[in-house]
């Protein structure tokens, strides 16, 4: 079964402290749903377009599990805690195998 992934790209974070409330709710919601954070804004070497924005990558055992985690009550509560005007590009993608 192909794994599922959450890929989040944050175009700009002017004040990282504003994510504290979201992170306190999102991290346990992701873990409870079986997610494993593989990357959370570490070092980046950019090529081609040269974009070095923060990227968060979370792995789930299946695509369906990744979708269910996003739709879970616990994660929906975390989304409400995102600051006003906050921007991110969030996708759920299916792995190859």
N, C-alpha and C positions, 0 to 999 in steps of 0.2 A: 504494500500500500504506500502511495506517495505521501510524503510529509507535507505539512502546511506551514506557511511562514507569514508572520506579520512583518511588514517592512514599513517603517516610519521615517520620513525625511523631514527635518525641521529647517525651513528656509532661513529663519532668523530667530534667535532667542536673545532678546535684549536683557532680560532679567531671569536667569536660571532659577532663582529662588521662588519665582511664581509657580513653578512646577511642583513644588513640595507637596501640596495637598493632593494633586493628581497622583504623584509617584507613591505616596503612602497608601493610596487605595488601589492603584493599578498593579503594583508588584505582587501583592498577595492574591489578587484576582487572577492574574496570569498564572501564577504557580498553582493555585487551586484547580485551574482548568488544564493543568498538565503542560504549560508552556515553559520553555527554557530560554532565557535571554542569552543570545550568542554574542551580541555586540551592543554597546550602549555609548556611542559617541567617542570611541577611542581615537587613536591616531589614524590619519587618512593621508594617502598619497594620491593626489588627483591627476588624471590624465584627460586628454581630449578637451572636454568642456571646462575642466578645471574647477569643478564644484566640490567644495570641502565641507558641505553642510553636515550637521550631526545626523547620523543614521542609527536607528535602533532595529535590530534583527532578532525576532523571537521565533523559535522552532516549536512545532507541535507534531505529534505522532501522525496526524492526518489533516488533510484540508478541512474536512468536516469538523474536526475538533477545533481548528483555528477559528472557523466561522462561529461555532457555538460559544467559544470563549469570548469573542467580541460581543455577541448577543446576550451574554449572561448578565444577570441582574447586578452582580458585583462589579463587572467592568463598566456597565452603563452608569453606575454611581460614580465611578472614577472619571468618566468623560464629563460629567456635570462639573467636576472640580477643575477642568482646564480653564485657564484664565480667559477673560473676555478678549476678543481680538487675536487670540492665539492662532497661529497657522501651522499646519503640518500636512504632508502628503502621506496618507495612510493607505496601505494596500494589503489584502490577504491574497497570497499566491500559492499555487500548488507546485510542489517539487516534482522533479522528473521521475524519481523512483524512491 
